[in-house]
């Protein structure tokens, strides 16, 4: 066992210092507790904790009512936001795999919802919870690092959380005036969050954008997403903090644009065969960025020897292996996680030494 802790190994990668081997990490919620988990952590597998930022939110001008609905053997959770100028609501369908839930009714359903939704957003008040952030750091200790995650940037927030992809497409082209006004409201809200978090005692921040080119497209990425990244990077870099973006989809047509962005690391980049960009090409074009890959989910289901060969190939594509972290950012099926993680970690210990 190496004398270096999992936290130290990760911090060395982020600071550009020499380290002993390519780190392997998991998002904290994806690591089943037990003997094998403890054995792997003792054997160099680190934790990558990306909670929502320790921001408390109050909205004294809005009342929120939560309804639990059981209908046709399906359990729904409905949030109703009541304001002096009207109501808006959203509904989640529960019961997905790994206790997930899915937005099936979005906050903005038609033109009349804009004004009320904007009232809700504009009246949110944020504060940084120092004690909560301190507890997170102390709890993870030397097992890994805590990287607070900012919400999605405004356009991504509109697509994923406020409208859904179908309504998003219609509103962008048929109601651009209201659409772009909402974008501006969300950008101002985003700036407030960043201003608060940039003064907090955190060394990293990650934008939880889940970028994939299929949804955002090249033109919209340049027009609406990149300016937000530029703002965030300028604000946090002035305070000596690292900025990352969660990008876990098809990125091939965005690769040159991503190289122009000034953020420090890409998290959850998922290479071939699951998506359309190889690690070799990503390392070539994003030379100044730390690449944290999500080990492709489909590979976890392969045989031990196939996983071993795939991991060795990743090391070859990542050579000289600096600015590189292997991570698990998606759930691994219960039947596969022990075999897969042990195999990946053993290969990284055997072949993942970073050249001095």
C-alpha positions as CSV (number, residue, x, y, z in Angstrom):
1,X,0.0,0.0,0.0
2,X,1.3,3.4,-0.9
3,X,2.1,6.0,1.7
4,X,0.1,8.6,-0.2
5,X,-3.5,9.0,0.8
6,X,-6.4,9.0,-1.7
7,X,-7.0,12.7,-1.0
8,X,-3.3,13.6,-1.5
9,X,-3.2,11.7,-4.8
10,X,-6.1,13.6,-6.2
11,X,-4.9,17.0,-5.0
12,X,-1.5,16.3,-6.7
13,X,-3.3,15.8,-10.0
14,X,-5.3,19.0,-9.6
15,X,-2.2,21.0,-8.7
16,X,0.0,19.6,-11.4
17,X,2.4,17.8,-9.1
18,X,3.9,14.4,-9.6
19,X,2.0,11.5,-8.1
20,X,2.5,7.7,-7.9
21,X,-0.3,6.4,-10.1
22,X,-3.5,7.3,-12.0
23,X,-6.2,7.8,-9.4
24,X,-9.4,5.8,-9.3
25,X,-12.4,7.4,-7.7
26,X,-16.1,6.9,-7.2
27,X,-18.9,9.4,-6.5
28,X,-19.6,8.7,-2.9
29,X,-23.2,7.6,-3.4
30,X,-22.2,4.9,-5.8
31,X,-19.9,2.8,-3.5
32,X,-21.9,0.1,-1.7
33,X,-20.8,-0.1,1.9
34,X,-19.1,-3.2,3.2
35,X,-15.9,-5.3,3.3
36,X,-15.0,-5.0,-0.4
37,X,-15.6,-1.3,-0.4
38,X,-13.3,-0.9,2.7
39,X,-10.7,-3.1,1.1
40,X,-10.7,-1.1,-2.1
41,X,-10.5,2.2,-0.3
42,X,-7.5,0.9,1.7
43,X,-6.0,-0.2,-1.7
44,X,-6.1,3.3,-3.2
45,X,-9.7,3.9,-4.4
46,X,-10.7,7.4,-3.6
47,X,-14.0,9.2,-3.1
48,X,-15.2,12.1,-5.2
49,X,-17.9,13.9,-3.3
50,X,-19.9,16.3,-5.5
51,X,-22.8,17.5,-3.3
52,X,-24.9,20.5,-4.2
53,X,-23.2,23.6,-3.0
54,X,-23.6,24.3,0.7
55,X,-26.1,27.1,-0.1
56,X,-29.2,27.5,2.0
57,X,-32.1,29.0,0.1
58,X,-35.1,31.0,1.5
59,X,-38.0,32.5,-0.4
60,X,-40.3,34.4,2.0
61,X,-42.6,35.6,-0.8
62,X,-43.4,32.1,-2.0
63,X,-45.3,29.2,-0.4
64,X,-44.4,25.7,-1.4
65,X,-46.9,22.9,-0.9
66,X,-45.9,19.2,-1.5
67,X,-48.5,16.7,-2.6
68,X,-48.0,12.9,-2.6
69,X,-50.1,11.2,-5.2
70,X,-50.6,7.5,-5.7
71,X,-52.3,6.8,-9.0
72,X,-52.5,3.6,-11.1
73,X,-49.9,2.0,-8.8
74,X,-47.4,4.8,-9.4
75,X,-46.2,7.3,-6.8
76,X,-45.9,10.9,-7.8
77,X,-44.6,14.0,-5.9
78,X,-46.1,17.3,-6.9
79,X,-44.5,20.6,-5.8
80,X,-46.9,23.7,-6.0
81,X,-45.4,27.2,-5.7
82,X,-47.9,29.8,-4.7
83,X,-47.0,33.5,-5.2
84,X,-48.9,36.8,-5.0
85,X,-49.3,36.7,-8.8
86,X,-50.3,33.0,-9.3
87,X,-49.2,29.4,-9.0
88,X,-46.9,27.1,-10.9
89,X,-46.2,23.4,-10.3
90,X,-44.0,20.5,-11.2
91,X,-44.5,16.8,-10.7
92,X,-42.0,13.9,-10.3
93,X,-42.7,10.3,-11.0
94,X,-40.9,8.0,-8.6
95,X,-39.9,4.4,-8.7
96,X,-37.1,4.4,-11.1
97,X,-34.0,2.3,-10.8
98,X,-31.7,3.1,-7.8
99,X,-34.5,5.1,-6.2
100,X,-34.4,7.8,-8.9
101,X,-37.3,10.1,-9.9
102,X,-38.2,11.7,-13.2
103,X,-39.7,15.1,-13.9
104,X,-42.9,14.3,-15.8
105,X,-44.6,17.7,-15.5
106,X,-42.4,20.8,-15.8
107,X,-42.8,24.2,-14.1
108,X,-43.3,26.0,-17.4
109,X,-46.1,24.4,-19.5
110,X,-47.2,27.5,-21.5
111,X,-46.8,31.2,-21.9
112,X,-48.7,32.2,-18.8
113,X,-46.2,30.3,-16.5
114,X,-43.2,32.5,-17.3
115,X,-44.2,35.5,-15.1
116,X,-44.9,33.3,-12.0
117,X,-41.8,31.2,-12.5
118,X,-39.6,34.3,-12.8
119,X,-41.2,35.7,-9.6
120,X,-40.2,32.5,-7.8
121,X,-36.6,32.6,-9.1
122,X,-36.0,36.3,-8.6
123,X,-37.0,36.2,-4.9
124,X,-34.7,33.4,-3.9
125,X,-32.2,34.4,-1.2
126,X,-29.0,32.4,-0.7
127,X,-26.4,32.0,2.1
128,X,-23.4,29.8,2.4
129,X,-23.6,27.1,5.1
130,X,-20.1,27.1,6.5
131,X,-20.8,24.4,9.1
132,X,-22.3,22.0,6.5
133,X,-19.3,22.4,4.2
134,X,-16.9,21.8,7.1
135,X,-18.8,18.7,8.1
136,X,-18.5,17.3,4.5
137,X,-14.7,17.9,4.5
138,X,-14.3,16.3,7.9
139,X,-16.4,13.3,7.0
140,X,-14.6,12.4,3.8
141,X,-11.2,13.1,5.4
142,X,-8.2,11.5,3.6
143,X,-10.4,9.2,1.5
144,X,-11.1,11.9,-1.2
145,X,-12.1,15.4,-2.0
146,X,-15.3,17.5,-1.8
147,X,-16.2,19.4,-5.0
148,X,-19.4,21.4,-4.5
149,X,-21.6,21.3,-7.6
150,X,-23.3,24.4,-9.0
151,X,-26.6,23.9,-10.7
152,X,-26.9,23.7,-14.5
153,X,-26.2,26.8,-16.4
154,X,-29.3,28.8,-17.4
155,X,-30.0,27.2,-20.8
156,X,-29.4,23.7,-19.5
157,X,-31.6,24.4,-16.5
158,X,-34.4,25.5,-18.8
159,X,-34.1,22.3,-20.9
160,X,-33.7,19.8,-18.1
161,X,-35.6,21.3,-15.2
162,X,-38.0,24.1,-16.2
163,X,-39.5,23.0,-19.6
164,X,-38.2,19.7,-20.8
165,X,-36.7,19.2,-24.2
166,X,-39.9,19.3,-26.3
167,X,-41.3,22.5,-24.7
168,X,-37.8,24.0,-24.8
169,X,-37.5,23.6,-28.5
170,X,-41.0,25.1,-29.2
171,X,-40.4,28.1,-26.9
172,X,-37.0,28.8,-28.3
173,X,-38.4,29.2,-31.8
174,X,-42.0,30.3,-31.3
175,X,-41.7,32.5,-28.1
176,X,-38.1,33.7,-28.1
177,X,-38.9,37.0,-26.3
178,X,-40.2,35.3,-23.1
179,X,-37.6,32.5,-23.5
180,X,-34.7,34.8,-23.6
181,X,-36.0,37.0,-20.8
182,X,-36.2,33.9,-18.6
183,X,-32.6,33.0,-19.6
184,X,-31.5,36.5,-18.4
185,X,-33.4,36.0,-15.1
186,X,-31.7,32.7,-14.6
187,X,-28.2,34.1,-15.5
188,X,-28.6,36.8,-12.8
189,X,-29.7,34.2,-10.3
190,X,-26.6,32.1,-11.3
191,X,-24.3,35.1,-10.8
192,X,-25.6,35.5,-7.2
193,X,-24.9,31.9,-6.4
194,X,-21.4,32.2,-7.9
195,X,-20.6,35.4,-6.0
196,X,-21.5,33.7,-2.7
197,X,-19.7,30.5,-3.4
198,X,-16.6,32.2,-4.7
199,X,-16.0,33.8,-1.3
200,X,-16.5,30.4,0.5
201,X,-13.9,28.1,1.9
202,X,-13.9,25.7,-1.0
203,X,-11.0,24.9,-3.4
204,X,-13.1,23.5,-6.2
205,X,-16.5,24.0,-7.9
206,X,-18.2,21.9,-10.6
207,X,-20.9,23.1,-12.9
208,X,-23.4,20.2,-13.2
209,X,-24.3,20.7,-16.8
210,X,-24.5,17.1,-18.2
211,X,-23.5,18.5,-21.6
212,X,-24.2,16.4,-24.6
213,X,-24.1,17.7,-28.2
214,X,-27.3,15.9,-29.2
215,X,-29.3,18.2,-27.0
216,X,-27.5,21.5,-26.9
217,X,-26.0,21.8,-30.4
218,X,-22.9,23.7,-31.4
219,X,-24.5,27.1,-32.0
220,X,-26.4,27.2,-28.8
221,X,-23.3,26.0,-26.9
222,X,-21.3,28.9,-28.2
223,X,-24.0,31.5,-27.8
224,X,-25.5,30.6,-24.4
225,X,-23.3,28.2,-22.6
226,X,-19.7,29.4,-23.2
227,X,-20.4,32.9,-21.9
228,X,-21.6,31.5,-18.6
229,X,-18.5,29.3,-18.3
230,X,-16.3,32.4,-19.0
231,X,-18.1,34.3,-16.2
232,X,-17.7,31.5,-13.7
233,X,-14.1,30.9,-14.5
234,X,-13.2,34.5,-14.2
235,X,-14.9,34.9,-10.8
236,X,-13.5,31.7,-9.3
237,X,-10.0,31.9,-10.8
238,X,-9.6,35.3,-9.2
239,X,-10.1,33.6,-5.8
240,X,-7.6,30.8,-6.6
241,X,-10.3,28.1,-7.1
242,X,-10.5,25.3,-9.7
243,X,-13.6,25.1,-12.0
244,X,-14.9,22.0,-13.6
245,X,-17.8,21.1,-15.8
246,X,-19.8,17.9,-15.9
247,X,-19.9,16.7,-19.5
248,X,-21.0,13.1,-19.9
249,X,-22.5,12.8,-23.4
250,X,-21.5,13.0,-27.1
251,X,-18.9,15.8,-27.4
252,X,-17.2,15.2,-30.7
253,X,-18.7,18.2,-32.5
254,X,-18.1,20.4,-29.4
255,X,-14.5,19.4,-28.8
256,X,-12.8,22.5,-30.3
257,X,-15.3,24.8,-28.5
258,X,-14.5,23.0,-25.2
259,X,-10.8,23.5,-25.8
260,X,-11.4,27.3,-25.9
261,X,-13.2,27.3,-22.5
262,X,-11.0,28.3,-19.5
263,X,-12.3,25.8,-16.9
264,X,-9.7,23.5,-15.3
265,X,-11.3,20.0,-15.5
266,X,-13.9,18.0,-17.2
267,X,-15.7,15.5,-15.1
268,X,-17.5,12.4,-16.2
269,X,-16.2,12.6,-19.8
270,X,-17.3,9.2,-21.1
271,X,-15.2,7.9,-24.0
272,X,-15.9,5.3,-26.7
273,X,-17.6,2.9,-26.8
274,X,-20.5,4.5,-24.9
275,X,-20.1,8.0,-26.6
276,X,-18.6,9.5,-29.7
277,X,-15.1,10.8,-28.7
278,X,-12.1,8.7,-27.8
279,X,-9.9,9.4,-24.8
280,X,-6.9,9.7,-27.1
281,X,-8.5,12.4,-29.1
282,X,-9.8,14.2,-26.0
283,X,-6.3,14.2,-24.4
284,X,-4.9,15.5,-27.7
285,X,-7.2,18.5,-28.0
286,X,-7.8,19.3,-24.3
287,X,-4.1,19.5,-23.4
288,X,-4.5,22.1,-20.6
289,X,-7.5,20.4,-18.9
290,X,-7.6,17.6,-16.3
291,X,-9.8,14.9,-17.7
292,X,-11.8,12.8,-15.3
293,X,-13.4,10.0,-17.2
294,X,-16.5,8.0,-16.3
295,X,-15.3,4.5,-16.9
296,X,-17.8,3.5,-19.6
297,X,-20.8,1.8,-18.0
298,X,-21.2,-0.9,-20.7
299,X,-17.7,-2.2,-20.0
300,X,-18.5,-3.1,-16.4
301,X,-20.7,-5.9,-17.7
302,X,-17.8,-7.6,-19.6
303,X,-15.6,-10.4,-18.4
304,X,-12.6,-9.8,-16.1
305,X,-10.2,-10.2,-18.9
306,X,-12.1,-7.8,-21.2
307,X,-12.2,-5.2,-18.5
308,X,-8.5,-5.6,-17.9
309,X,-7.7,-5.1,-21.6
310,X,-10.0,-2.1,-21.9
311,X,-8.3,-0.5,-18.8
312,X,-4.9,-1.1,-20.2
313,X,-6.0,0.5,-23.5
314,X,-7.3,3.6,-21.6
315,X,-3.8,4.0,-20.0
316,X,-2.2,3.8,-23.4
317,X,-4.6,6.5,-24.8
318,X,-4.0,8.7,-21.7
319,X,-0.2,8.5,-21.9
320,X,1.8,10.2,-20.3
321,X,-1.2,9.9,-17.9
322,X,-0.8,13.3,-16.3
323,X,-4.0,15.4,-15.8
324,X,-6.0,12.2,-15.8
325,X,-8.3,10.5,-13.3
326,X,-10.4,7.4,-13.8
327,X,-13.8,7.7,-12.1
328,X,-17.1,5.9,-11.7
329,X,-19.9,8.4,-12.0
330,X,-22.8,6.0,-12.9
331,X,-24.3,3.1,-11.0
332,X,-22.7,-0.2,-11.6
333,X,-25.1,-3.2,-11.4
334,X,-24.9,-5.1,-8.1
335,X,-23.8,-8.2,-10.0
336,X,-20.8,-6.5,-11.5
337,X,-19.3,-3.8,-9.3
338,X,-16.9,-5.9,-7.2
339,X,-15.4,-7.7,-10.1
340,X,-15.1,-4.6,-12.2
341,X,-13.7,-2.2,-9.6
342,X,-11.1,-4.8,-8.4
343,X,-10.0,-5.4,-11.9
344,X,-9.7,-1.7,-12.8
345,X,-7.9,-0.9,-9.6
346,X,-5.4,-3.7,-10.0
347,X,-4.6,-2.6,-13.6
348,X,-4.1,1.0,-12.5
349,X,-1.8,-0.2,-9.7
350,X,0.2,-2.4,-12.1
351,X,0.4,-0.2,-15.2
352,X,-0.9,3.2,-14.1
353,X,2.3,4.7,-12.9
354,X,2.7,8.3,-14.0
355,X,6.1,8.9,-15.6
356,X,8.3,11.4,-13.8
